[in-house]
Amino acid sequence: MQTFTRGTIVVEFADFSGLMVRHEHGLSADGIRQDRYWVRTPDGEIPLDVYGKKLQVNRGDKISVLYACLPGGALKRAVCVFNHNDSQFTELSDAKGLYREMLHGSASPVPFLLCIATSTMASGVFGWWGAPTGFVVYFLLKAKEAKGKALLINDLGLHMEKLGKRYVREDSLRNVSRLLARSV
């Protein structure tokens, strides 16, 4: 396992897992459908807000949620959800949208890596054969343009040993390893 310890922290990632216990829905201020799912975790019930998308989850289903936030916890944004009961993987934020929303007004392009490597998210997603490469390493765009200016990961380890040939082509693994070696 590799942990990133250097670089400028611009975006942090974390996950939580638990049982979906309640679902509320309505419209946001701009008229987009808003669903709020309450997830019971060991730390209490946590809300999961979903805008304009249908999440396939029923009361009592175990789900894992991967989210991004600015340092200090501001502007939390759910990235994807994995339903353990039926192995359903739902993307909630595409990479470009997340990049624009969280780094709006950033002076320069920066590498944006998101590695699904936290405990519950990794077990759910790596256990799902259809996991797309784009979610294993979410956003490698702009890495060359950034010229190593910043690495945006805090407190997430990258389990390279879990990214075997069945998930990512071997040449992709080498490219990711080279990029990480240059960036950290």
C-alpha positions in Angstrom: 0.0 0.0 0.0 1.3 3.5 -0.9 0.2 6.5 1.0 0.5 10.0 -0.4 2.2 12.3 2.1 3.6 15.2 0.0 2.1 17.8 -2.2 -0.6 20.4 -1.9 -3.8 19.0 -0.6 -6.6 20.5 -2.6 -9.3 17.8 -2.5 -9.8 15.0 0.1 -11.7 11.7 -0.4 -13.3 9.5 2.1 -16.1 6.9 2.2 -18.7 5.6 4.5 -20.7 2.4 4.6 -24.0 1.3 6.2 -27.6 0.4 5.8 -30.1 2.6 3.9 -32.8 3.2 6.4 -34.9 6.1 5.0 -35.6 7.9 1.7 -37.0 11.4 1.2 -37.5 13.2 -2.1 -38.5 16.6 -3.4 -37.3 19.3 -5.7 -34.3 21.6 -5.2 -34.5 25.4 -5.5 -33.7 25.2 -9.2 -36.4 22.5 -9.9 -34.1 19.5 -10.1 -35.3 16.3 -8.4 -33.5 15.8 -5.0 -33.4 12.5 -3.1 -32.0 12.2 0.4 -31.1 8.7 1.5 -30.3 8.2 5.2 -27.5 5.7 5.8 -27.1 4.1 9.3 -23.4 3.8 10.1 -21.6 2.9 13.3 -21.2 6.7 13.8 -24.9 7.4 13.4 -27.2 8.2 10.4 -25.5 10.1 7.6 -27.5 11.8 4.8 -26.7 11.1 1.1 -28.1 13.7 -1.3 -28.6 12.8 -4.9 -29.6 15.3 -7.5 -31.3 14.4 -10.8 -30.3 10.7 -10.7 -32.1 7.5 -9.7 -30.3 5.5 -7.2 -31.2 1.8 -7.2 -31.3 1.1 -3.4 -34.0 -0.3 -1.1 -34.5 0.1 2.6 -32.2 -2.3 4.4 -29.7 -2.5 1.5 -26.0 -2.2 2.5 -24.3 0.6 0.5 -20.9 2.2 0.4 -20.5 5.9 -0.6 -17.3 7.5 -1.9 -17.3 11.3 -1.6 -15.0 14.2 -2.2 -14.6 17.4 -0.1 -12.5 20.4 0.1 -10.0 20.4 3.1 -11.9 21.0 6.3 -15.0 19.2 5.0 -16.5 22.1 3.0 -18.5 21.3 -0.2 -19.0 17.6 0.2 -19.9 15.8 -3.0 -20.8 12.1 -3.4 -18.9 10.6 -6.3 -20.3 7.1 -6.5 -22.4 4.5 -4.6 -22.0 0.7 -4.5 -25.0 -1.4 -3.5 -23.6 -4.6 -1.9 -27.0 -6.4 -2.0 -27.2 -6.5 -5.8 -23.7 -5.4 -6.8 -25.1 -2.2 -8.4 -22.5 0.5 -9.0 -23.9 4.1 -9.6 -21.8 7.0 -10.7 -23.1 10.3 -9.2 -20.5 12.8 -10.4 -18.5 12.6 -13.6 -14.9 13.5 -13.4 -15.1 16.8 -15.4 -18.1 18.0 -13.5 -16.4 17.2 -10.2 -13.3 19.0 -11.3 -15.1 22.1 -12.4 -17.3 22.2 -9.2 -14.6 21.6 -6.7 -11.7 23.5 -8.3 -13.7 26.3 -9.8 -11.4 29.3 -10.3 -8.2 27.3 -9.9 -5.3 29.2 -11.4 -3.7 26.2 -13.1 -4.6 22.7 -14.2 -3.6 20.0 -11.7 -3.6 16.2 -11.7 -6.8 14.9 -10.1 -6.4 11.4 -8.8 -9.2 9.5 -7.1 -8.3 6.0 -6.1 -11.0 3.7 -4.8 -8.8 2.2 -2.1 -10.5 2.7 1.2 -11.7 -0.4 3.0 -15.4 -0.8 2.2 -15.3 0.9 -1.2 -12.4 -1.2 -2.4 -14.0 -4.5 -1.3 -17.2 -3.6 -3.0 -15.8 -2.2 -6.3 -12.8 -4.5 -6.7 -15.2 -7.4 -6.1 -17.3 -6.2 -9.0 -15.8 -7.4 -12.3 -17.3 -4.6 -14.3 -15.5 -1.9 -12.4 -14.4 0.6 -15.1 -10.8 1.8 -15.2 -12.0 5.3 -14.9 -13.2 4.7 -11.4 -10.1 2.9 -10.3 -8.1 5.9 -11.3 -10.7 8.6 -11.7 -9.0 11.6 -13.2 -5.5 11.4 -14.7 -6.3 14.2 -17.1 -4.1 17.3 -17.0 -1.2 15.4 -15.4 1.3 16.4 -18.0 0.1 20.0 -18.2 0.4 20.3 -14.4 4.1 19.5 -14.5 4.1 18.0 -11.1 2.7 21.1 -9.3 0.5 19.4 -6.9 -0.9 16.0 -5.8 -4.4 16.2 -4.5 -4.8 13.1 -2.3 -4.9 13.1 1.4 -5.0 10.0 3.6 -5.9 7.5 0.9 -3.6 4.6 0.2 -3.4 3.2 -3.3 -3.6 -0.6 -3.3 -1.6 -1.2 -6.5 -1.6 -5.0 -5.8 -5.4 -4.9 -6.0 -5.3 -3.4 -9.5 -4.5 -6.7 -11.2 -4.7 -7.6 -14.8 -8.4 -8.4 -14.5 -9.2 -4.8 -13.7 -6.7 -2.6 -15.5 -4.5 -3.6 -18.5 -0.9 -4.1 -17.5 0.3 -1.1 -19.6 -2.2 1.1 -17.8 -0.8 -0.1 -14.5 2.8 0.8 -15.6 1.6 4.3 -16.7 -0.2 4.9 -13.4 2.9 3.7 -11.5 5.1 6.1 -13.5 2.8 9.0 -13.0 2.6 8.4 -9.2 6.4 8.1 -9.1 6.7 11.5 -10.8 4.0 13.1 -8.7 4.9 12.0 -5.2 
